[in-house]
Amino acid sequence: MKPFAFAPLIVLLWGSFAHALDAEQRHSQSLLEQMCSRCHAVGPTGGSPNKLAPPFRHLGENKLYDPDFVQRLQDGYSSIHRSMPTFRFDRESAEAVASYLKAIQTKKH
Ligand code: HEC
């Protein structure tokens, strides 16, 4: 085997590592689009299809920076609201989802 056969692969992995956060956040967005967009506005604009469901960009920092938030995403985020289904994320996805949600927060107007 040629010793440098893997060099391009390493460069590739290093490159994607450097941009991991953005790629992760994009991945989380499409995950949330699939799972939550029936009710919530997932992206940085637009209203929620379900008027009772807060747009994700308005969840607020208190909630998102609560150390339990990532844990709750993993345990099955069950809201007090009955119409909201329970779902679970693995640890990696939960962290990526929280990171995405933090990234899109805007002030309510
Ligand atoms: C069937 C509709 C529906 C779906 C699907 C849904 N939600 Fe909700 N969600 C709601 C409603 C309605 C509320 C507001 C009432 C409440 O607080 O329970 C809410 C509130 C929330 C809140 C804030 C309230 C709290 O309990 O902290 C978060 C965070 C949230 N949803 C996350 C999600 C995520 C993440 C997904 C997708 C994985 C999702 N929701 C999918 C209907 C939905």
Residues whose N, C-alpha, C, O or C-beta is under 5 A from the ligand:
A	BS01	HEC	M35 C36 R38 C39 L52 A53 P54 S79 I80 H81 S83 M84 P85 F87
